[in-house]
Amino acid sequence: MTQTYDEILTRMKKRFFEQSGEDPDRSGEILVRLEAVAAEVFALYTFGDFILQQAFAETSTGEYLDKAGAVFSLTRKSAARTTGEVTFTAAEDTQGSITIDQGTAVCAAGAPYIQYFTDETVTIPAANATASVGVTAAQPGTKYNRPAGFIDTVVNPPGGIVRVTNAEALAGGFDEEDDAHFRARVLDYFREYMNGYNEASIHNACMRMDGVRDCRVRVPDDTTLQIAVRLDGDTASWQFVLEFLVQFAYLDMFGITLQPLVAEAQSYDLHISLGVSPYSEPDRQKLVQAANEILLQLSGASRIDEGLALAEIENALLQLDDVEACSVQCTQALAGILPCPAGKYVSLNTVEEVTLYAV
């Protein structure tokens, strides 16, 4: 629909010449007027294109896509915080107990900007003893999802603490649902007949539940319904299972057995090589940090039962400043794809180092 400014101006000058017999290029005042009108007409064409794009769920974005979803009472999934558990260890010569207050900050020495706060007050009863407590990320987002052993530092620690670590991965953090994923959910309502018990209905009902970030429905036989979900850090698995069984209890009338489960991560270690210009001097540590944030974003966006192409990872890493070429390798990849077993999702482990080479 859009026409360029030059096309509009040329058409106006031609029309003016046909009607008046005067060449507008020879009259400065007339030409200025035509140029001003052409600019406004071009703005209308551009705005018309925007309106046309936002009128349909297939092409709408942002708040306009939210309005399309509201027609079906769908809302975008908000960002969620990472949760996990850390263990504090007291020194051998500590006298008496040590109290670690709620809200104590912990982090990794190499990434002090990625902080987590203890969920409650905990006490270490004696020397050389340990105490574990839940932690929650300082902010929502996938960049706070980190592997086991990531945390090693207490910010402003109480006296007597010699060690802190997370034995299990810190997980459950998500960015706000992007347009692509939300659009797919909205379009399901246009494409599928929602009768309350077909696969599409079950899938969309699951996605409406608080804490559910992704869902995969399987029907292995006529009497069994399997549902695998990814949950955010604020939702315990037992909470989801209980809510799910209550919400879909009506399916028992059809003789259907429900099998809800929480999807587990299929983790992969990568070797990343980045090509940089020989004339640039990129900060290696900052490149590693930026690369890890991309890996965490891709992990957060991965879908249950769907593999991830190494080429997709490479394309994302190529967006980094100073990076002109990229190679990602994984010993477990099959034909350039990181496979995903049934009921799992692909998770990319962060890297300690990247290989740099001149291009």
Secondary structure, 3 states (H helix, E strand, C coil): CCCCHHHHHHHHHHHHHHHHCCCHHHCHHHHHHHHHHHHHHHHHHHHHHHHHHHCCCCCCCHHHHHHHHHCCCCCCCCCECCEEEEEEEECCCCCCCEEECCCCEEEECCEEEEEEEECCCEEECCCCCEEEEEEEECCCCHHHCECCCCCCEECCCCCCEEEEECCCCEECCECCCCHHHHHHHHHHHHHCCCCCCCHHHHHHHHHHCCCEEEEEEEEEECCEEEEEEEECCCCCHHHHHHHHHHHCHHHHHHCCEEEEEECEEEEECCEEEEEECCCCCCCHHHHHHHHHHHHHHHHHHCCCCCCEEHHHHHHHHCCCCCEEEEEEECCCCECCEECCCCCEEEEECCCCCCEEEEC
